[in-house]
Amino acid sequence: MNTGFASAHDDFSRGILTISQLNRAVAGLLERSIPLVWVRGEVSNFTAAASGHWYFTLKDGGAAARGIMFRGRAMLVGFTPREGDRIEVRARVSLYEPRGDYQLQVESMRRAGQGDLFEAFLRLKEKLAAEGLFDPQRKRTPPAIPRAVGIVTSLQAAALRDVLTALARRAPHVHVVIYPSPVQGEDAGMRLAQAIALANARAEVDTLLLVRGGGSIEDLWGFNHEGLARTIAASAIPVISGVGHETDFTIADFAADLRAPTPTAAAELAILSREQWLARLRQAAQVLRRAQRRRLEQAGQRLDRAATALISPRERLSRQQERLTGLARGLGMAWAVAQRDRAAEVGLLRQRLIARLPDTARLSARVDDLARRLRQCQAYQLTRLQQRVASHAAHLRALGPEQTLARGYAVVRDEQGRIVRQARRLHAGTRLEVSFAEGTAQAAVTAVDPDRGLV
């Protein structure tokens, strides 16, 4: 790194500099001498201006530096930093000449530690690619008309609502099965793989959608699980991945049979919409009309050629007269024979009809037996449905808040009736209402320790 001060800028060769000249010279010296660098620190004094630019201070235990990220770069980050966040920025060192403050012009930003995660992502991707898990030849095209579609995601995920809305809009007749699994956390990858394995074992859907909304690389890390990638590659059911935003890529995306940029796009790739099918039908109808028109035109041409080969009407009538005379003689002789044969046939049919008259008593008894069996089947099915309803009701009661409170937990509300989840929002003297499984109690905060919790 060249830091030669005397030769860095022509302005230094002048006798006396103005402040503007000095700051301009120092800015040029910094920009030429220090290349783009990665800097790690903690965010403070963060401000998102109305212009879209970000202003903040990046600090560590012993120093701080001002930073700026212009709107065009900030829009590509994918998250908004908050006070106290640890981040890594790729920045150019410059000087804000009007104040003489040195600052970092940030080109890109990521959460601290993402560099290590990205390296691990690349290593795993290279390993699985070498094994052939990402080969296009092994990937299958999902069926255009699935009987049922499976969704692997969290029940609380916003992506689930988006996918269900898209499926209901495009193909409300298609059955949807949800295989719930966490999409974030240490065991998310393993649980997602288990959900896909369960879907294959049950074999009740034709296409699987693996979906999650956007987030940081840490939030999406469960989809970079090696076991999940191998389960996707081994799945007998085609898998469409729709994880994060269009710019987010995970190992699951490469292993899946089809990758969608968003969860909603995954739903659109899984099923053709009603409008698309109608468009195809209209196109097929148009092709059919054209084919019919061609056949009619060809038939008209054949008719015209045949008309030229017709004999004269007089000769044709003469031939038909001769043929008609012969047919009349034959008809007279055949009529007597036919009458005799018909009479014999009618007599035979009358005898057979008498022999085949239905046994009404036996048929009535059979109808009664079938009605009795139908009532028995209805009673049996009703009993089974009542048992299932009772089982589901017991399961819902086990998952309800009353059971949680009965195990010793409590619900804490502040003076406005809002549920309190974080101690840092309280202060000494705050009045609280605590609800137990049986009854409530009024309490007051005497001290707050926001860093101490259950874990």
N, C-alpha and C positions, 0 to 999 in steps of 0.2 A: 504494500500500500504506500503510495507516494504522498508524503506530507510536506514536501518542500514549500515553505511559506513564501520565500522571496520570489520564486519563479512561477508561482501558481497563478498569478493574475497581473495584468499590466498595470492595474490601478495602484499596486503596491510600489511601483517605481516613481510615482508622483510625490511631490513634496508633502502636501497636506491634503488629506481626504475629507470629504463630507461624510456624515453618518450614512447616508444612502449609498455612497460609493463603497464605503467600508463593508456594509452589510451585503451589498451585491457581490463584492469580491469574496467574502467569506462563504456566501451561498454557493458560488461557483466552485470554490475550493472543496467544500463538503461534497457536492454532487459528483465532482470528478475523482475525488480521492477515495470515497467509500462506496463500494458497489451495493447492489441489493443484498440485504442481510435478513436472516430470520432472527426475531427478537421475542423473548418470552417474558411475560410479566402479568401483573394483576390490574384489572380495569378499575378506574375510579373517575369521578366527575364526567360520566358519559352523558352526551347530549346528542339527540337526533334532531337536526335542524329541519325547518320547514322545507328547505331546498333539497333535502334528502341526504346531505352530507353528515358524516359522523365526526364528532369531536370528543376526545377523551384523553385521559392521562394513563400512561402505562408505568407501573412502578414495581419495585421489589423492596426488600428490607432496607436497602441503603440509598436508593436513588429513584428518580422519576423523570419521565420525558413525555412531552405533549405529543399527541398523535392526531392525524386527520385522515379520513377515508372518504373519498368523493363518491357521489351518488351512484355513478355507473359501476364502481367496484363494490360498493356496499350491497347493491341489489343481488350480487352473485354469492354472498356469504352463506345464506341459508339459515341464519339465526341472528338474533339481536343480542349483543353482549349486555350483561347487567353488572351492576356494581359488585365488585369482589370476584368476578369471574377470572379464572386464569386462562389466558389465551396466548397463541403464538402468531406473530404477524410477519409477513414478508414486506419489508419497507425500504424506502429510499430516504437517506438522511438529507435534510434540507434546512433552510433558514427562512423563517417568516420575516421578510425584510422590514415591513413597517414597524415591528416591535423589536426586532433583533433576537427573537426567540428561536432556538433550534428546535426542530420538530421532526416527526417521522411521517412521511407520506406513505400510507399503507396501500399496498397493491392487492394483497390477499390476507385472509384471516382464517384461523381454525382454532378450535378448543385445544388447550394444552394437552399433550399426550396423543393427539391424533396422528402425529408423525409415526410413532411406534405402532399404532394400530394399523395405519395404512401399509407399513412395511410388512406386518403380519398378514394383512389381507393379500398383498402381492405374492408373498411366499406360498400361501395356501392356494391361491389361484393358479400359480405356476405348477404346483404339485398335482392338483386335480386335472389340469389341462393335459399334463404329460401322461396321465392315466387314461385319457380319452373320455372323461366324464362330460366334457363340453362339446364333443364332436357333433356337428350338425346331422351326420348320417344316422345317429341313434335317436334323434328327436322325432316325435310324432306330431301330426297335425290334429288338434282337438276336433271332435265331431261337430259338424255344422248344426246338427239338430239334436242336442243332448236331451235325454229323458229327464235327467236330474243333474244339478250342479252342486258341488260341495265347496264350502268356504272354510279355510283354515285361518283363523285370526282370533283376537280377543273379543269377548262379548261387549266390552266397554269401548272398543275402538271406534273412532269416528269413521274410519274406513269401512267398517261393516255396514253402517247406515248408508253410506254412499253406494256401496255395491248392491245392497238390497233394493235401494231406490232405482238404480239403473236396471237391474234385472226385472223388477216389477214393471218398469216403463217399457222395456224392450220385449219381454216375453213373460207375461204374467202366468201363462199356463205351465211353465217349467217348474218342477219341484226343486226346492232348495234345502240342503242339509248343512248345518253349521257344525264344525268340529272345533270347539273352543280350545284356545291355548294362549298362554302369555306370549306377548310379542316383544317384551323388553325385560331385561334382568339376566342374572347369571345362568339360569337354567332354561332360558327361553328357547335356545336352539334345540336342546334335547326334547323339550315339550312339543315344539313344532314338529319335529321328526316323529314323535309318538302319535301325534294327531294324524299325520299323513299315513303312517302305518295302519292306524285304526281304520281310516277311510278305505285303504286297500283291502283290509281284512273283511270289512262289511260289504264291499263291492256293491254299493247302492247308488253310486253316482257315476256319470260318464266323464266329467271334467272336474278338476280341483283348482280352486283359486286360492293362492297364497298371498295375502294382502296385508298391508300396514301403511299408515300415513307417514308423512315425512318426519325427519328428525336429524340429529347429529349422527356422526359415525358411531359414537358410543350407544345411542338409542337404537341404531339398526344393527348392532354387532351380533345379536342373536341370529340374524340371517346369514352371517358369515361362518356358521358352525359347520365343521367338516362332516359330522354325522348327519346333519340336515341335508347337506348337498348330496351325500351318498344315498340317503333315503329317497330324495327327489329323483335321482338318476335311476334308482331301482323300482320306482313306482310303476305299477301296471296301468294306473290311471294317468292320462296326460295332465301335466301341471302347468298352469299359467301363473307367473309371478307378477304382482303389482305392488312393489315395495317402494315407499317414499315418493319423491318427485321424479321428474324426468331426468334430472342430473344425478340421481342417486343410483349407484350400482352396488349389488351385493353378490356374494358367491352363489346364493340361491337363484339369482337372475340368470347366471351363466349355466347352472345345472338344469333349470326348468326347460320344458319343451317350447315355451313361448314366453317372452318378456314384454310386459306392458309398462308404459311410463308412469302410470298412476293406478290406484285401485279401481277407479271408475272405468278407465280404459281397459283393465283386465276383464271387467264384466261385459264390456262391449265386444271384446274379442271372443268371449266364450259363447255368445249367442247372437245370431243374426236377428235384427229387429223385425217387427211385423211389417214395417214399411219396406225393408229390403226384400222380404219374401214376396210382398205384393208387387214390388217392382220386377222381381224375377218372373212372377206369374204373368204380369202384363207383357214382359218381353217374350215369354214363351207363347202367349196368345197371339202376339203380333207375328211371330215366326210361323205359327200354325195357319193364320189367315193368309200369309203370303204363299205357303205351300198349297193351301186349298185353291187359291186363285190360279196358281200355275197348273194344277191338275185340271181345273175347269177349262183353262185356255187350251191345254193339250187335248182334252176330250172334245172341245169344239172343233179343233183342227182335224181330229180323226173323223168326227161326224161329217165335216165338209168333204173329206176324201171319200167317205163311204157313200155320200149322197150322189157323187158322180158315177158310182158303179151300179146304181139302182136300175132295174128293168122297167119297161113301160107299164103304166097302170093297167091297160087293157089286158096285156099278157098275164100280169100278176093276178088280176081278177079272174081270168079264165082258169088259171091253175088252182086258185083258191076255190072256185066253184066245183071243180072236179074233186078236189079233196073234201069239200063239204058234203057232196053227194055220197062219197064213200063213207064218210064218218056217220052220216045219217043212217045208212043201212046197218053199219056196225052197232050204232047206238040202239036201233030197234031190237036187234038180236040180243044185245047185252042187257037191255032193260029187263026182259023176262027172266034171264038168268040171275040178274042182280036182285030182282024182287024175291025170287025163290031163296037165294042165299041170305038175303036180309031177314026174311021171316025166320029161317032156321037160326040165324045168329041172335035175333031178338029173343027167341024162346030159350036159347042157351044162357043168354045174359040174365034173363028173368030168374032162371034157376040159381045161377051163381049169386045174384043179388039177394035172393031169399036166404041162401046159405051164409051170406056175410053180414046179415043184420047184426048190429052191435048188441052185446050183452050189457044192458044198462045197469042192472043190479051190480055186476062185477065192477064196472067202471065207477059207479057211485061209491062203492066200498073203497076203491083205490084212491079216489079224491079225498075221502074222509081220512084215510091213513096218511096221505101226503100233508093234509092240513094239520093233523096232529104233530107230525114230525117237524113241520115248519114252526109251530108254536114252541116246540121244545128247543129248536135251534135259536129262536129269538130270545127265549129265556136264558139260554146258556151265554149267548153273546152279550146280553144286558148285564149278566153277573160279572163277566170278564171286564167289561168297560167300567163297571162300578168299582171293581178292585183296582184297576189302573188309576182311576180318578182318586181313590183313597190313598194310593201309594204316592202319586204326585203331590197331593195336598200335604202328606206327612213330610215329603222332601222339601217343599216350600217352607213349611213351618220350621224345619231344621235350619234352613238358610236365612230365616227372617231375623230382623233386629231383636225381637223379643228373646230369641235363644241366645244371641250374643250378650245381651244385658244379663240374662240369667246366669251366664258363666262368670260374672263378676265385673264386666265392663260397665262403663257409664258414658252418658252423652253430656257434654259440657256446652252451655250456651252463654253468650255474653248478654249484656243488658238490652241489646236490640233483638235478642232471640236468635242470633246467628250461631251456628256450630263452630266451636273453637278447635282448630287443628294444630296450630303452631303457638308455642309459648311466647315467641318473640312479639306477637301481636298484643300481649297483655302487659300490664304494669301494676305495680303495687296499689292496692285499694280498689281494683276493678271488681265489680259485683258479678257473681256468676250464679247460674242455676244448674245444678247437677241432677240428671235424671237417672234413676236406677231401675232395676227390673220391677221393683215395688216402691213407688213414691219418688218424690223429688226433695232436694235440699238446696238451701240458699248458702252461698259461700263467698268469701272475699279473698283476693290474692294478697298474700303477704310478701312474697318474693318471687322473682322470675329468673330461671336459669335456662336460656334458650339452647345451650349446647348440650344439655343432659336430656336423654330420652331413653326409650326402651331398648334401643340398639345403639 
